[in-house]
């Protein structure tokens, strides 16, 4: 007889694998799509004339400090925030906060509802 400690987490109700299996197939397919992930270090608006004058060796100074959080982005949508860290000879981000899924997808859901409403009224 198996005790609760001997039961695999994959077999317990509500486990990650169980939740994954309950999703419709089209959702599981969507969740496997690779998307580009980018880090926004800083932003600055400059007159086009100044941009055209940039050359190798030019310096562009930003108002953001080097130790301020950076944003993790998918397209133009921030999904998380964190601090830049060095991982071996590469850079990484230590995530400090994540945009809640409801907030991330609110715009998508709003667009979908608007499209459905417009098609119903047509």
Residue pairs with C-beta under 8 A, 6 or more apart in sequence:
9 15
10 17
10 18
12 18
20 28
23 31
35 74
35 75
36 74
36 75
37 72
37 73
37 74
38 72
38 73
38 74
39 70
39 71
39 72
39 73
39 84
39 93
40 70
40 71
40 73
40 78
41 62
41 64
41 70
41 84
42 62
42 63
42 64
43 62
43 64
44 60
44 62
44 63
46 60
54 60
67 83
69 81
69 82
69 83
69 96
70 81
70 82
70 83
70 84
70 93
71 78
71 80
71 81
72 78
72 79
72 80
72 81
72 82
72 93
72 95
73 79
77 104
77 107
78 99
79 98
79 99
79 104
80 93
80 95
80 97
80 98
80 99
81 95
81 96
81 97
81 98
82 93
82 94
82 95
82 96
82 97
83 93
83 94
83 96
84 91
84 92
84 93
85 91
85 92
85 93
85 94
86 92
